[in-house]
């Protein structure tokens, strides 16, 4: 697996979706690389939210 900082956004999105694939009602909509974190937009039972992962 690539280092999370150097991985392209599509690869990160793929890994995130794969991580929640067995969870009912959970879907990762998108991911955005920001300066110091990666922001994932997620749906949980049709409610939208965000998860941020800090990276160095």
N, C-alpha and C positions, 0 to 999 in steps of 0.2 A: 504494500500500500504506500502511496505517496505521502510525504509529509503534508499535514493539513494546511500549512501556510503556503506551500508551493502547488498544491493540487488545484486544478481548474474547477470552476464553480459547478459545472455539470457533473463532474465526478463526485464532488461533495454532496450534491443534491441526490445523486444515485445512492450513495452510502446511507444518507439520512432516511430516504424512502425505504431502503432495504431494512434498516434497523427497526422501523415501525410497521413493517408489512403484515405482521401477525396480530396487530392491535386493532380491534374493531373500532370504527369511528374515528381513526386517526390518520391524517394524510399530510404530508409535507408538500405545500404548494410551491414554494420557491425559496431560493437562497441568494443572499447578497454578500459579497466580500466587502467589508469596510476596512479602514486603516488598522484597527486593533481588534476586530472581532468578525465573526461570521454570523449573520442574522438570518434565521430560518423563519419563514411565515408558515404557520401550521393551522390545520383545521382539526378540531376535536369536537365530535358530535355537532357539526355545522357551526361551531363557534370559532371565529378566527382569533389567533394569538401569535405571539412572537417568542422565539427563543434565541438568545444571544450566547455565542461561545467565544470567550476571549482567546486571542492568539498573540503570540509574541513574535 
